[in-house]
Amino acid sequence: MSIPLRKAAVIGGGFSGMSAAIELARRDVQVDLIESDAGWRSYGAGISLGGATLRALRTLGILDDFLREGAASDGVDLRAPHGAPIGELPTPRVAGPDVPGGGAILRPTLAKIMSQATRRAGVEVRLGCSFATLAQDAEGCEVVCADGQRERYDLVVGADGLHSAVRAQLFPEAPQPAYAGQGVWRAVLPRPAEITRCRMWMGGATKPGVNPVSATQMYLFVTEHRPRNERIPPEQQPAMLRELLAPFPDPLLQALRAQIDEHAQVIYRPLESLLLPRPWHRGRAVLIGDAVHATTPHLASGACIGIEDGIVLAEELGRAESVEAGLAAFQARRWERCRMVVENSGRLGAIEIAHGDKAEHAQLMRESLVALAEPI
């Protein structure tokens, strides 16, 4: 059955938007990807990816690029604050027996890989074009950009992130993102030879970790309880990150701490989440990714479920008799998986903040990883 649309707009050039654009273009849909940033930049340090994300990258045809430019491994090392091993978290080989169960990569590097795949797929990329308004009728949508450009489409995909302008227009009654009570710090550092896979230090409300992102680099991440959602001036961030690592006597962590000087590129981000109640579409416009289900990083699955959204959306439209039927099938297939990631991630964070039941934390982590390994 042929896909029931000819022309689509994807608003937002992040991971979920690029995934949708690639997969729709492969089904002979004429796709315009509309991105407000003229430089199509991706901010951030490293990003950890689970096996389900690697499976999605294989579907997009870019897994080999990830394996060449990022880092992949099996399992997660768990350490006490002084460095003694206390356990290991297994990571099943979801992407196939030939692919490790997880990995990490610099966020700008993954964005580059996906942007190149987007252009190869034949997507028309319109940079520096900010979405302004959307008007619908029974046959399609007209998108107007801030510069006055207007175009008509059979489908509009809102993939413009946590503070989505498309969501605000489609669902003005939608809840706002909620602060989770935690913040995460990230910095890219040279990779010591002993760090060959993800390692995390357990034992308190502050949780450091490291993960290789290439043959020579790794990224450091530190999650902390921060009661208020406040802006932290960039010039203060290196010293504050060093202070967070001070209580951990592990010599490795202290050696990393010593590398964080005033010239280090430290990135702090408050953790927020959002789960939009159903429906996720109105008429011929649909939301995907962080625009509809933003999650905290406790399951390392925010990018995963966004990328999966693009794949599933194209698959369901490809087998549907109408756009409406395809959008309904997309939502039905995605709701429970995305709900699980957002709510379980939030619960894991709440347990950490309250110094809660470690057994509940471990059980919830295991159940979530099993669910993520299931087919999408």
C-alpha positions as CSV (number, residue, x, y, z in Angstrom):
1,M,0.0,0.0,0.0
2,S,1.4,3.4,-0.9
3,I,1.8,6.0,1.8
4,P,-1.3,8.3,2.0
5,L,0.5,11.6,1.6
6,R,2.9,13.3,-0.8
7,K,4.4,16.2,1.1
8,A,5.3,16.7,4.7
9,A,6.9,19.3,6.9
10,V,9.1,18.3,9.9
11,I,9.5,21.3,12.2
12,G,12.7,20.9,14.3
13,G,16.0,19.5,13.2
14,G,16.9,17.5,16.3
15,F,17.3,13.7,16.6
16,S,13.5,12.9,16.4
17,G,12.9,15.3,13.6
18,M,15.8,14.0,11.5
19,S,14.6,10.4,12.1
20,A,11.1,11.2,10.9
21,A,12.4,13.1,7.9
22,I,14.7,10.3,6.8
23,E,12.1,7.6,7.2
24,L,9.4,9.5,5.4
25,A,11.7,10.5,2.5
26,R,12.6,6.8,2.1
27,R,8.9,6.2,1.5
28,D,8.9,8.7,-1.4
29,V,7.4,11.6,0.6
30,Q,8.6,15.0,-0.3
31,V,9.9,16.3,3.1
32,D,10.9,19.8,4.1
33,L,12.8,19.9,7.4
34,I,12.3,23.4,9.0
35,E,15.0,24.3,11.5
36,S,15.2,27.7,13.2
37,D,19.0,27.6,13.8
38,A,20.8,28.7,10.7
39,G,23.9,26.8,11.8
40,W,21.9,23.5,12.6
41,R,24.1,23.2,15.7
42,S,23.8,20.6,18.4
43,Y,24.7,21.7,21.9
44,G,25.9,19.4,24.7
45,A,28.7,17.1,25.6
46,G,28.3,13.3,25.4
47,I,25.2,11.2,25.1
48,S,24.8,7.7,26.4
49,L,22.9,5.3,24.2
50,G,21.4,1.9,25.1
51,G,20.9,-1.1,23.0
52,A,17.4,0.0,21.8
53,T,18.9,3.2,20.5
54,L,21.6,1.3,18.6
55,R,18.8,-0.8,17.1
56,A,17.1,2.4,15.9
57,L,20.3,3.7,14.4
58,R,20.7,0.4,12.5
59,T,17.2,0.9,11.1
60,L,18.2,4.4,10.0
61,G,21.3,3.0,8.3
62,I,23.8,4.9,10.4
63,L,24.9,2.3,13.0
64,D,28.2,1.8,11.2
65,D,28.9,5.6,11.4
66,F,28.2,5.5,15.1
67,L,30.5,2.6,15.7
68,R,33.2,4.3,13.8
69,E,33.0,7.7,15.4
70,G,31.6,6.8,18.9
71,A,32.3,4.1,21.4
72,A,30.3,0.9,22.1
73,S,30.6,-1.7,24.9
74,D,28.8,-4.2,27.0
75,G,27.7,-3.7,30.6
76,V,28.0,-0.9,33.2
77,D,30.5,-0.9,36.1
78,L,29.1,0.1,39.5
79,R,31.6,1.5,42.0
80,A,31.5,2.6,45.7
81,P,32.6,6.2,46.4
82,H,36.1,5.1,47.2
83,G,36.3,3.1,43.9
84,A,35.7,-0.5,45.0
85,P,33.6,-2.6,42.6
86,I,30.1,-3.2,43.9
87,G,28.4,-4.7,40.9
88,E,27.7,-4.7,37.2
89,L,24.6,-3.7,35.2
90,P,24.2,-5.9,32.1
91,T,23.2,-4.4,28.8
92,P,21.6,-6.9,26.4
93,R,22.6,-6.9,22.8
94,V,19.3,-5.5,21.5
95,A,20.6,-4.3,18.2
96,G,21.9,-7.8,17.2
97,P,24.5,-10.4,18.4
98,D,27.2,-8.4,16.5
99,V,26.5,-5.1,18.3
100,P,27.5,-4.3,21.9
101,G,24.7,-3.5,24.3
102,G,25.3,0.2,24.7
103,G,27.7,3.1,24.0
104,A,28.1,6.8,23.9
105,I,29.1,9.5,21.5
106,L,29.6,13.3,21.4
107,R,26.2,14.8,20.9
108,P,27.5,17.1,18.0
109,T,29.0,14.1,16.4
110,L,25.8,12.1,16.4
111,A,24.0,15.2,15.1
112,K,26.5,15.5,12.2
113,I,26.0,11.8,11.3
114,M,22.2,12.2,11.3
115,S,22.2,15.5,9.4
116,Q,24.4,13.9,6.6
117,A,21.9,11.0,6.5
118,T,19.0,13.4,6.3
119,R,20.5,15.2,3.2
120,R,21.3,11.8,1.6
121,A,17.7,10.8,1.9
122,G,16.7,13.7,-0.3
123,V,15.1,15.9,2.5
124,E,14.9,19.6,1.7
125,V,16.6,21.3,4.7
126,R,15.4,24.9,5.4
127,L,17.7,26.5,8.0
128,G,17.2,29.7,9.8
129,C,13.5,29.4,9.3
130,S,11.4,29.8,12.5
131,F,7.9,28.3,12.7
132,A,5.2,31.0,13.3
133,T,1.7,29.7,12.7
134,L,-0.2,26.6,11.4
135,A,-3.6,26.6,9.7
136,Q,-5.5,23.4,8.9
137,D,-8.4,22.2,6.8
138,A,-9.6,18.8,6.0
139,E,-7.0,18.2,3.3
140,G,-3.8,19.6,4.8
141,C,-1.9,22.3,6.7
142,E,-0.4,25.6,5.8
143,V,2.8,26.4,7.7
144,V,3.9,30.1,8.0
145,C,7.4,30.9,9.1
146,A,8.5,34.1,10.9
147,D,10.0,35.5,7.7
148,G,6.7,35.2,5.9
149,Q,7.4,32.1,3.9
150,R,4.3,29.9,3.7
151,E,3.9,26.4,2.3
152,R,1.1,23.8,2.2
153,Y,1.6,20.2,3.3
154,D,-0.4,17.0,3.7
155,L,1.2,16.4,7.1
156,V,3.1,18.5,9.7
157,V,5.4,16.8,12.3
158,G,6.2,18.9,15.3
159,A,9.6,17.9,16.5
160,D,10.7,21.2,18.0
161,G,11.6,20.0,21.5
162,L,10.7,20.6,25.1
163,H,9.4,24.1,24.6
164,S,7.7,23.3,21.4
165,A,6.0,26.2,19.5
166,V,4.0,23.6,17.5
167,R,2.6,22.1,20.8
168,A,1.7,25.5,22.1
169,Q,-0.4,26.1,19.0
170,L,-2.0,22.7,18.7
171,F,-2.6,22.1,22.4
172,P,-2.7,25.5,24.2
173,E,-4.1,23.7,27.2
174,A,-1.1,21.3,27.5
175,P,0.8,21.0,30.7
176,Q,4.2,22.8,31.0
177,P,7.4,20.9,31.5
178,A,8.0,20.1,35.2
179,Y,11.3,20.5,37.0
180,A,12.4,17.2,38.4
181,G,14.5,18.5,41.4
182,Q,17.8,17.4,39.9
183,G,20.4,18.8,37.6
184,V,23.1,17.1,35.5
185,W,26.6,18.3,34.9
186,R,28.6,17.2,31.9
187,A,32.2,17.7,30.7
188,V,34.3,16.1,28.0
189,L,37.8,14.8,29.1
190,P,40.6,12.6,27.8
191,R,39.8,8.9,28.3
192,P,42.1,7.0,30.7
193,A,43.0,3.5,29.4
194,E,41.1,1.8,32.2
195,I,37.8,3.3,31.2
196,T,36.6,1.0,28.5
197,R,32.9,1.1,29.3
198,C,30.4,3.1,31.3
199,R,31.2,3.4,35.0
200,M,29.0,4.9,37.7
201,W,29.7,5.7,41.4
202,M,26.8,4.9,43.8
203,G,26.0,5.8,47.3
204,G,24.4,9.2,47.6
205,A,22.2,11.8,46.1
206,T,25.1,13.0,43.9
207,K,25.9,10.3,41.3
208,P,28.9,10.7,39.0
209,G,29.6,8.6,36.0
210,V,31.9,8.4,33.0
211,N,31.4,6.9,29.5
212,P,33.8,6.6,26.5
213,V,32.6,8.7,23.5
214,S,35.5,7.8,21.2
215,A,38.9,6.1,21.1
216,T,40.5,9.0,23.0
217,Q,37.7,10.9,24.8
218,M,35.0,10.2,27.4
219,Y,32.4,12.4,29.0
220,L,31.9,12.9,32.7
221,F,28.3,13.3,34.0
222,V,27.2,14.1,37.5
223,T,23.6,14.1,38.7
224,E,22.8,16.0,41.8
225,H,19.8,17.0,43.9
226,R,19.1,20.7,43.4
227,P,15.9,21.9,45.0
228,R,15.4,25.0,42.9
229,N,15.5,25.3,39.1
230,E,18.0,28.2,38.9
231,R,20.4,29.5,36.3
232,I,24.0,28.9,37.1
233,P,26.5,31.4,35.4
234,P,28.9,29.5,33.1
235,E,31.9,31.0,34.8
236,Q,30.9,29.4,38.1
237,Q,30.3,26.0,36.7
238,P,33.8,24.4,36.7
239,A,34.3,25.2,40.4
240,M,30.9,23.9,41.3
241,L,31.5,20.7,39.5
242,R,34.8,20.2,41.3
243,E,33.0,20.7,44.6
244,L,30.5,18.0,43.8
245,L,33.3,15.5,43.1
246,A,35.3,16.4,46.3
247,P,33.5,13.8,48.6
248,F,34.4,10.9,46.3
249,P,37.9,9.5,47.4
250,D,38.3,7.2,44.4
251,P,41.7,8.2,42.9
252,L,40.4,8.1,39.4
253,L,37.6,10.5,40.1
254,Q,40.0,12.8,41.9
255,A,42.4,12.8,38.9
256,L,39.5,13.7,36.7
257,R,38.4,16.4,39.1
258,A,41.9,17.9,38.9
259,Q,41.4,18.4,35.1
260,I,38.4,20.6,35.5
261,D,39.9,24.0,35.6
262,E,38.4,27.4,34.6
263,H,39.0,26.6,31.0
264,A,37.1,23.4,31.0
265,Q,33.9,23.2,29.0
266,V,31.3,22.3,31.6
267,I,27.6,22.1,30.7
268,Y,24.9,22.2,33.4
269,R,21.3,21.4,32.6
270,P,18.3,21.3,35.0
271,L,16.3,18.2,34.5
272,E,12.7,18.6,33.3
273,S,10.1,16.2,32.1
274,L,6.8,16.2,30.2
275,L,4.2,13.6,29.2
276,L,1.4,15.1,27.1
277,P,-1.9,13.2,27.6
278,R,-3.4,11.6,24.5
279,P,-4.1,12.6,21.7
280,W,-0.7,13.6,20.3
281,H,-2.2,14.8,17.0
282,R,-4.9,17.2,15.9
283,G,-6.0,17.0,12.3
284,R,-3.0,16.5,10.1
285,A,-0.4,17.7,12.6
286,V,1.4,15.4,15.1
287,L,3.9,15.8,17.9
288,I,6.9,13.6,18.4
289,G,10.0,13.4,20.6
290,D,10.6,15.9,23.5
291,A,7.7,18.0,22.2
292,V,5.4,15.3,23.6
293,H,7.4,13.0,26.0
294,A,10.5,14.7,27.4
295,T,12.3,12.6,30.0
296,T,15.1,12.8,32.5
297,P,18.2,10.8,31.6
298,H,18.0,8.1,34.3
299,L,17.3,5.4,31.6
300,A,19.5,7.0,28.9
301,S,16.5,6.7,26.6
302,G,15.3,10.2,25.8
303,A,17.0,10.3,22.4
304,C,16.0,6.6,21.9
305,I,12.3,7.1,22.2
306,G,12.4,10.3,20.0
307,I,14.3,8.5,17.2
308,E,12.0,5.6,17.5
309,D,9.0,8.0,17.1
310,G,10.2,9.0,13.7
311,I,10.7,5.4,12.6
312,V,7.3,4.2,13.9
313,L,5.5,7.3,12.4
314,A,6.7,6.5,8.9
315,E,6.0,2.8,9.3
316,E,2.4,3.4,10.4
317,L,1.7,6.0,7.7
318,G,3.2,3.5,5.2
319,R,0.6,0.9,6.0
320,A,-2.4,3.1,6.7
321,E,-5.3,3.9,4.3
322,S,-5.4,7.5,5.5
323,V,-3.3,10.0,7.4
324,E,-5.7,10.0,10.3
325,A,-5.6,6.2,10.6
326,G,-1.8,6.3,10.4
327,L,-1.5,8.9,13.2
328,A,-3.9,7.0,15.4
329,A,-1.9,3.8,14.9
330,F,1.3,5.7,15.6
331,Q,0.0,7.0,18.9
332,A,-1.4,3.6,20.0
333,R,2.0,1.9,19.3
334,R,4.0,4.6,21.1
335,W,2.0,5.6,24.2
336,E,2.8,2.8,26.6
337,R,6.6,2.7,25.8
338,C,7.0,6.4,26.1
339,R,4.9,6.6,29.2
340,M,7.1,3.9,30.8
341,V,10.3,5.8,30.1
342,V,9.1,9.2,31.3
343,E,7.4,7.9,34.5
344,N,10.1,5.3,35.4
345,S,12.9,7.8,34.9
346,G,11.1,10.3,37.1
347,R,10.6,7.7,39.8
348,L,14.3,6.7,39.7
349,G,15.2,10.4,40.2
350,A,12.7,10.7,43.1
351,I,14.2,7.7,44.8
352,E,17.7,9.2,44.5
353,I,16.6,12.6,45.9
354,A,14.9,10.9,48.9
355,H,17.8,8.4,49.5
356,G,15.0,5.9,49.1
357,D,14.7,2.2,48.7
358,K,17.8,0.9,46.8
359,A,16.0,-2.4,46.1
360,E,13.1,-0.6,44.5
361,H,15.6,1.5,42.4
362,A,17.4,-1.7,41.2
363,Q,14.1,-3.5,40.4
364,L,12.7,-0.6,38.5
365,M,15.9,-0.2,36.5
366,R,15.9,-3.9,35.6
367,E,12.2,-3.9,34.6
368,S,12.7,-0.8,32.5
369,L,15.7,-2.2,30.7
370,V,13.8,-5.4,29.9
371,A,10.9,-3.4,28.5
372,L,13.3,-1.2,26.4
373,A,14.7,-4.4,24.8
374,E,11.3,-5.4,23.5
375,P,10.5,-4.7,19.8
376,I,9.0,-1.3,19.1
